[in-house]
Amino acid sequence: MPSSTMKQVEMEFDIPPSIPQDILRSIFKRLPARTLIKWQFVCKDWKNLLNNPSFIQEHLQYSDDENPSLLFQCFSVHGTWGLSTIDSEMQLLPVGSVPLIEILRDATVVGSINGLVCIKSNYESINILLWNPAIRKFRRLTRKANVWVSMGFGFCSIVKDYKVVIISCSDYALTGRIHQVEIYSLSTNSWKKVEFGGLLDGVEISRDGVGTNGAIFWSGFKGNDHLLVSYCIATEEFALIPSPISADEFIVSLLSRLFVYENKLALLFHTTSGNDEYTSIDLWVMEKGKDSISEERWSWTKKHSVKHPYSLLPRIVWRNMIVGNYVDGIALVNLSTNEMKGFARGYCADFEAFNYVESLVPVDKIHIEEL
């Protein structure tokens, strides 16, 4: 970077040209990733620091604690879509243009973890994009597919790896005939098929999965039971977990949605309240424990139950607020006060929302360490 540009950076952010690294780290971890990615060209020392795995993790942790955001995928009647975020200061901001958008017909966001966004398009073949919008880096993955697929995206700190899971069904009717499971590892940049034995026989997966705490979870059915399918990234094992709602309740529900709430798997259950004006929205959170013989046991706790107008369609819980579609914008319902208010009126008639945080995490190699 030219010396004139360096001086401009120093003047704008009041950072002296020479400063102890511990102080520099304390300053840098508080700054947006979009700013820091430019500063790596200031000098060699700054570049080494900003690409240091421990600093990337430190910056990620600070951003996650202090500036948790939501990523919105907006759908339109014209088939076009865009991405925006809401930050902790309630600012609605555009994410920017999505790379390779011309190949992503009918694209949908699978999930977002540590600043990486997984996008899929199941048109003729499966196009997958692993993208960090903050640093404008991406990786494209392509798989052949002539069947319906459900996907999941997750990260495991034990093996320090991000994985994409593709569950393929043998037809479009979703009759439960899962015939193949493929796993992509970002650390090795490779695909492999995994065996699932008879565990998933007869299981119907209803939508894409949610990644949290080293596992990916899907909502599904097996026979007359509503259940969850889990995939452990470290052990590469599937398991079936009981659901807090029955199959009959699920069938008559307006919406049932898995997401991450306070770093735990959670479920929003949306049903009518006996009339056409109000609906009931229940928030269930899953706890993980172990019994005396070291077998994992899962339990669900209903944290909140609120009633609101029929036209409110909840999507996620964020910062103690239910976020959902309402009329032609975003509605926010405070879980403590039950107060509802509109936000970004006219923004989008239909959207999906995902937890998001800006980060320096790369998609070309793994740079994550435990603090």
HUBELBEL-V554672 format. One record per run of one state. SS is the DSSP state (hx for helix, st for strand, lp for the rest). FROM is the first residue (numbers start at 1). LEN is the number of residues. Records with the same first field share a line. If there is no record, write none. Layout:
SS: FROM-LEN ; FROM-LEN
This chain:
lp: 1-2 ; 14-7 ; 29-4 ; 40-4 ; 51-2 ; 67-2 ; 76-5 ; 87-5 ; 95-6 ; 104-4 ; 114-2 ; 123-2 ; 133-4 ; 145-4 ; 157-4 ; 170-8 ; 186-4 ; 194-9 ; 206-4 ; 213-2 ; 223-2 ; 233-4 ; 243-4 ; 253-2 ; 262-2 ; 273-5 ; 291-5 ; 310-3 ; 319-2 ; 327-2 ; 335-5 ; 344-6 ; 357-15
hx: 3-11 ; 21-8 ; 33-7 ; 44-7 ; 53-14 ; 101-3 ; 247-6
st: 69-7 ; 81-6 ; 92-3 ; 108-6 ; 116-7 ; 125-8 ; 137-8 ; 149-8 ; 161-9 ; 178-8 ; 190-4 ; 203-3 ; 210-3 ; 215-8 ; 225-8 ; 237-6 ; 255-7 ; 264-9 ; 278-13 ; 296-14 ; 313-6 ; 321-6 ; 329-6 ; 340-4 ; 350-7
